[in-house]
Amino acid sequence: MKTAFFFATALLSCSLWAQQDSIYVSRPDSLPLIANDSLMIATNTEASFQNGMRAFRRYMANNFNFHNVDISQLTLDDNLSYYTIYLLFDIDKEGAPVNFKPVNSTAENSVYQEAVRVVKSSRWTPATKNGVAVKQTLSLPVSIYIEDLLEK
C-alpha cells in the first residue's frame, strides 16, 4: 500500500497572515482578551479540522492520488527519502480552504496541484475573533515518500 505522510507544523497552531512575500506569526497567547462579568475570557479560536490535525493527515493520506503526480517534472534529492512542498492558503469564514499559493514550488508542480485538490475538498471549522468567524491563513507542509512516487 502506498504511504504518504504529511506534516502539520507549529505554524498551524499560530495565527498566520501573509503580507506581500512575507509570513508573519503571532503566538495564540498574545491574543487579546475581553472582559465578561469581571472575568477575562479569551474569545479567539484558530481554524481547525474536525477531530484535529491527526485526522487531517489521515484524510490527506487517504485522498492523495499518486497517479496524478508527474515525477518527471520534480527535482528529487538523492539524499532524501521524501519530497516536500508547502501550501499557503486561507480558511474562509465558512470553513472552506481558498486562495492557495505555492511557497517552495510552482503552481504547475503536480504534487502541489494534487495537494491543493485534496485540501480543497476538505471542510474546516473557521477561526473566530470575539465570537465571529474570520478568515485565517495557514501554512501546510506536504511530504510524500519518493519510493511511493517511483512505484506508482
DODO-996716 format. One record per residue (C-alpha): residue in one letter; chain; x, y, z. Coordinates in Angstrom, 1 decimal. Layout:
N
   code   unit       c1       c2       c3
      A      A        X        Y        Z
...
// end
This chain:
152
   code   unit       c1       c2       c3
      M      A      0.0      0.0      0.0
      K      A      1.4      3.4     -0.8
      T      A      2.2      5.5      2.1
      A      A      2.1      9.3      2.3
      F      A      2.9     11.3      5.3
      F      A      2.0     14.9      5.9
      F      A      3.4     17.2      8.5
      A      A      1.5     20.0     10.2
      T      A      3.9     22.3     11.8
      A      A      3.7     24.5     14.8
      L      A      2.7     27.2     12.3
      L      A     -0.8     25.7     12.3
      S      A     -1.1     26.4     16.0
      C      A     -0.3     30.1     15.4
      S      A     -2.2     32.9     13.8
      L      A     -0.7     33.5     10.4
      W      A     -1.2     36.1      7.8
      A      A      0.6     37.0      4.6
      Q      A      1.6     40.4      3.5
      Q      A      3.5     40.7      0.2
      D      A      6.1     37.9      0.2
      S      A      6.4     37.5      4.0
      I      A      4.7     35.4      6.6
      Y      A      4.1     36.8     10.0
      V      A      3.4     34.7     13.0
      S      A      1.8     35.7     16.3
      R      A      1.5     33.3     19.2
      P      A     -2.0     32.4     20.4
      D      A     -1.1     33.5     23.9
      S      A     -0.8     37.1     22.5
      L      A     -4.4     37.1     21.5
      P      A     -6.4     39.9     23.2
      L      A     -8.8     39.1     26.0
      I      A    -12.2     40.7     26.6
      A      A    -13.9     41.2     29.9
      N      A    -17.1     39.2     30.7
      D      A    -18.7     39.8     34.1
      S      A    -15.3     40.8     35.6
      L      A    -13.7     37.6     34.3
      M      A    -11.2     37.8     31.4
      I      A    -12.0     35.2     28.8
      A      A    -10.2     34.6     25.5
      T      A    -12.7     34.6     22.7
      N      A    -10.4     33.9     19.8
      T      A    -10.0     30.4     18.2
      E      A     -7.8     29.0     15.5
      A      A     -9.2     27.4     12.4
      S      A     -9.4     23.6     12.9
      F      A    -10.1     20.4     11.1
      Q      A    -12.8     18.2     12.6
      N      A    -11.1     15.8     15.1
      G      A     -7.7     17.6     14.8
      M      A     -4.6     17.5     12.7
      R      A     -4.0     13.8     13.0
      A      A     -7.4     13.3     11.3
      F      A     -6.4     15.8      8.7
      R      A     -3.2     14.0      8.0
      R      A     -5.2     10.7      7.6
      Y      A     -7.6     12.5      5.3
      M      A     -4.7     13.7      3.1
      A      A     -3.1     10.3      3.0
      N      A     -6.4      8.5      2.1
      N      A     -7.3     11.0     -0.7
      F      A     -3.9     11.8     -2.2
      N      A     -3.7     10.2     -5.6
      F      A     -0.1      9.3     -6.7
      H      A     -1.3      8.7    -10.3
      N      A     -1.9     12.5    -10.6
      V      A      1.8     13.2     -9.9
      D      A      4.2     13.6    -12.8
      I      A      7.6     12.5    -11.4
      S      A      9.5     13.7    -14.5
      Q      A      8.8     17.4    -13.6
      L      A     10.2     17.0    -10.0
      T      A     13.7     17.8     -8.8
      L      A     14.4     15.0     -6.4
      D      A     17.3     15.0     -3.9
      D      A     19.1     11.6     -3.8
      N      A     19.9     12.2     -0.1
      L      A     16.2     12.4      0.9
      S      A     13.6      9.7      1.1
      Y      A     10.7     12.2      0.8
      Y      A      9.7     15.2     -1.3
      T      A      8.1     18.2      0.4
      I      A      6.1     21.2     -0.9
      Y      A      4.5     23.9      1.2
      L      A      1.0     25.3      0.7
      L      A     -0.2     28.7      1.9
      F      A     -4.0     29.0      1.9
      D      A     -6.9     30.6      3.7
      I      A     -9.7     29.1      5.7
      D      A    -12.6     31.4      4.9
      K      A    -15.5     32.4      7.2
      E      A    -17.5     29.3      6.1
      G      A    -14.6     26.9      6.7
      A      A    -13.6     26.3      3.1
      P      A     -9.9     26.3      2.0
      V      A     -9.4     29.1     -0.6
      N      A     -6.7     31.3     -2.1
      F      A     -3.9     28.7     -2.5
      K      A     -0.3     29.8     -3.1
      P      A      2.8     27.7     -3.6
      V      A      5.6     28.6     -1.2
      N      A      8.6     26.5     -2.4
      S      A      7.3     25.2     -5.8
      T      A      5.3     26.5     -8.7
      A      A      1.5     26.2     -9.3
      E      A      2.3     23.9    -12.2
      N      A      4.1     21.4     -9.8
      S      A      1.9     18.2     -9.9
      V      A      2.5     17.4     -6.2
      Y      A      1.3     21.0     -5.4
      Q      A     -1.8     20.5     -7.7
      E      A     -2.7     17.2     -6.1
      A      A     -2.3     18.6     -2.6
      V      A     -4.5     21.6     -3.5
      R      A     -7.1     19.2     -4.9
      V      A     -7.3     17.2     -1.7
      V      A     -7.2     20.2      0.7
      K      A     -9.9     22.0     -1.4
      S      A    -12.2     19.0     -0.8
      S      A    -11.9     19.3      3.0
      R      A    -14.0     21.4      5.4
      W      A    -12.7     23.1      8.5
      T      A    -14.2     24.9     11.5
      P      A    -13.3     28.6     10.8
      A      A    -11.2     30.7     13.1
      T      A    -13.1     33.2     15.3
      K      A    -12.4     36.6     16.8
      N      A    -14.7     37.8     19.5
      G      A    -17.1     35.0     18.6
      V      A    -17.3     36.0     14.9
      A      A    -16.0     33.7     12.1
      V      A    -12.9     35.2     10.4
      K      A    -10.5     34.2      7.6
      Q      A     -7.2     32.6      8.7
      T      A     -4.2     31.9      6.6
      L      A     -2.4     28.6      7.2
      S      A      0.9     27.2      6.0
      L      A      1.0     23.4      5.4
      P      A      4.0     21.3      4.5
      V      A      3.0     18.2      2.4
      S      A      5.6     15.4      2.2
      I      A      5.4     12.2      0.2
      Y      A      7.8      9.3      0.1
      I      A      9.8      9.3     -3.1
      E      A      9.6      5.5     -3.1
      D      A      5.8      5.8     -3.5
      L      A      6.3      8.1     -6.5
      L      A      8.6      5.6     -8.2
      E      A      6.3      2.7     -7.6
      K      A      3.1      4.3     -9.0
// end
